[in-house]
């Protein structure tokens, strides 16, 4: 009786691709987070500036 292997280990090529994908995803997530933080900071500054312009009127 032969036991078939149902779960194959990933090949070396797949492992490298997975690491590359994980690194790329991490970089993209960091860039997205930084962009969202910058957008929030700029929005807050813009709203503060608009409020300052409206008060004297």
C-alpha positions in Angstrom: 0.0 0.0 0.0 1.4 3.4 -1.0 0.6 6.6 0.9 0.2 9.5 -1.5 1.5 12.9 -0.4 -1.5 15.2 -0.1 0.4 18.3 1.0 3.4 19.2 -1.0 6.0 21.5 0.4 6.4 24.7 -1.7 9.3 24.6 -4.1 12.2 26.9 -3.6 10.9 29.2 -6.4 7.5 29.5 -4.7 9.1 30.2 -1.4 11.2 33.0 -2.9 8.1 34.4 -4.6 6.2 34.3 -1.3 9.0 36.2 0.5 9.1 38.8 -2.3 5.4 39.2 -2.3 5.4 39.6 1.5 8.1 42.3 1.3 6.3 44.1 -1.5 3.0 44.0 0.5 4.8 45.4 3.6 6.3 48.2 1.6 2.9 49.1 0.0 1.2 49.0 3.3 3.8 51.4 4.9 3.4 53.8 1.9 -0.4 53.7 2.1 -0.3 54.4 5.8 2.2 57.3 5.3 0.0 58.7 2.5 -3.1 58.5 4.7 -1.4 60.2 7.6 -0.1 63.0 5.4 -3.6 63.5 3.9 -5.1 63.7 7.3 -2.4 66.2 8.4 -2.9 68.4 5.3 -6.7 68.3 5.6 -6.4 69.4 9.3 -4.1 72.2 8.3 -6.4 73.3 5.5 -9.5 73.3 7.7 -7.6 75.3 10.3 -6.5 77.8 7.7 -10.0 78.1 6.3 -11.4 78.8 9.8 -8.8 81.5 10.4 -9.9 83.2 7.2 -13.7 83.0 8.0 -13.5 84.6 11.5 -12.6 88.2 10.6 -15.4 88.5 8.0 
